[in-house]
Amino acid sequence: MSGFSPEWLALREPYDLRARCPAVLDAVVASLKGCPSVMITDIACGTGSTLRALAPRLGPVQNWRLADNDLSLLARASTMARPAGVTVKPVPLDLTRDLEAVLDGPVDLITTSALLDLVSDSWLERLTVEVAARSIPVYAALSYDGRIEITPGDPFDAAIVKAVNEHQRTDKGFGPALGPAAGHAAIARFEALGYTVVNGTSDWVIGPNERDIQMEIFAGWAGAAREIGDLSLADTVAWLTRRRDAVAAGRSSIRVGHVDVFARPKGKR
Ligand SMILES: C[S@@+](CC[C@H](N)C(=O)[O-])C[C@H]1O[C@@H](n2cnc3c(N)ncnc32)[C@H](O)[C@@H]1O
């Protein structure tokens, strides 16, 4: 499964939903409480997981603009089942080129998930400066933060994790990616712009019976390690084989660290 394939996004969505930090989500919901209708723009929406996570917690009239540069994901997002009163407008757009276009107009909240670890520091600066200029609150969930725990341990885990974190910092289309530094960089940038920030961890905690996602994660990490190239092919394959055996035997569990952030301009709820 590729990084943004609909199959991968569907596989990870329940784990993302379970992981979202409740305190951050509560702060987002509280900030919109009592609004008769809300206008929300979700950037890098994929198939619409943030809408599915947030919409049931918000008021009855919600207008969502869903922005992504992948037309096939956007088509799925715009045809998803959703509660009455929730409208969706797909916005096909490349965030590296046309970010500002999607921030203009009346917007009560910008949301995103699993995006900030893909972007560069300069793109993050552009996002934070542009939203601050418009006084828009931002809910950015599920930024990978570099923490990985695998049980049972394996002698090659440290080398694989090092390679994964190095791969995280390679260019994903926005320039050199922030990778594990993204969450904390976002908090620092929003605070420097006078925002109030609520943040918390949103780790994937994946148990021994959750085999399909573990198989995909381990395969993805082995692929990342191959691209970085510090570990030999033989060692990488041997590691992946031991990991797959442990998953198949129901002996494997993993925790993957993420950070959720809700940043709002001071003075706004
Ligand atoms: C990891 S996925 C997250 C999708 C969704 N937010 C979720 O949590 O399921 C990253 C998303 O960013 C989108 N994306 C990547 N680069 C983009 C760009 N330059 N402009 C717009 N969207 C982009 C991808 O198409 C994909 O939907």
The ligand as an SDF file (V2000), in Angstrom:
LIG
                    3D

 27 29  0  0  0  0  0  0  0  0999 V2000
   -1.1470   10.9450    5.2110 C   0  0  0  0  0  0  0  0  0  0  0  0
   -2.4160   11.4900    4.1580 S   0  0  0  0  0  0  0  0  0  0  0  0
   -3.6020   12.1000    5.3370 C   0  0  0  0  0  0  0  0  0  0  0  0
   -4.9950   12.1740    4.7900 C   0  0  0  0  0  0  0  0  0  0  0  0
   -6.0840   12.5090    5.8170 C   0  0  0  0  0  0  0  0  0  0  0  0
   -5.8880   13.8230    6.3930 N   0  0  0  0  0  0  0  0  0  0  0  0
   -6.1320   11.4640    6.8930 C   0  0  0  0  0  0  0  0  0  0  0  0
   -5.7050   11.7230    8.0260 O   0  0  0  0  0  0  0  0  0  0  0  0
   -6.5800   10.3380    6.5850 O   0  0  0  0  0  0  0  0  0  0  0  0
   -1.7460   12.9810    3.4850 C   0  0  0  0  0  0  0  0  0  0  0  0
   -2.6610   13.6880    2.5130 C   0  0  0  0  0  0  0  0  0  0  0  0
   -1.9840   14.8460    2.0100 O   0  0  0  0  0  0  0  0  0  0  0  0
   -2.3310   15.0060    0.6520 C   0  0  0  0  0  0  0  0  0  0  0  0
   -1.2920   15.8270    0.0260 N   0  0  0  0  0  0  0  0  0  0  0  0
    0.0350   15.5550   -0.0650 C   0  0  0  0  0  0  0  0  0  0  0  0
    0.6680   16.5370   -0.7180 N   0  0  0  0  0  0  0  0  0  0  0  0
   -0.2820   17.4530   -1.0510 C   0  0  0  0  0  0  0  0  0  0  0  0
   -0.2560   18.7070   -1.7480 C   0  0  0  0  0  0  0  0  0  0  0  0
    0.8910   19.2010   -2.2370 N   0  0  0  0  0  0  0  0  0  0  0  0
   -1.4070   19.3960   -1.9050 N   0  0  0  0  0  0  0  0  0  0  0  0
   -2.5730   18.8880   -1.4130 C   0  0  0  0  0  0  0  0  0  0  0  0
   -2.6690   17.7220   -0.7320 N   0  0  0  0  0  0  0  0  0  0  0  0
   -1.5280   17.0080   -0.5680 C   0  0  0  0  0  0  0  0  0  0  0  0
   -2.3760   13.5750    0.1310 C   0  0  0  0  0  0  0  0  0  0  0  0
   -3.0570   13.4720   -1.1090 O   0  0  0  0  0  0  0  0  0  0  0  0
   -3.0620   12.8650    1.2890 C   0  0  0  0  0  0  0  0  0  0  0  0
   -4.4560   12.8920    1.1510 O   0  0  0  0  0  0  0  0  0  0  0  0
  1  2  1  0
  2  3  1  0
  2 10  1  0
  3  4  1  0
  4  5  1  0
  5  6  1  0
  5  7  1  0
  7  8  2  0
  7  9  1  0
 10 11  1  0
 11 12  1  0
 11 26  1  0
 12 13  1  0
 13 14  1  0
 13 24  1  0
 14 15  1  0
 14 23  1  0
 15 16  2  0
 16 17  1  0
 17 18  1  0
 17 23  2  0
 18 19  1  0
 18 20  2  0
 20 21  1  0
 21 22  2  0
 22 23  1  0
 24 25  1  0
 24 26  1  0
 26 27  1  0
M  CHG  2   2   1   9  -1
M  END
$$$$
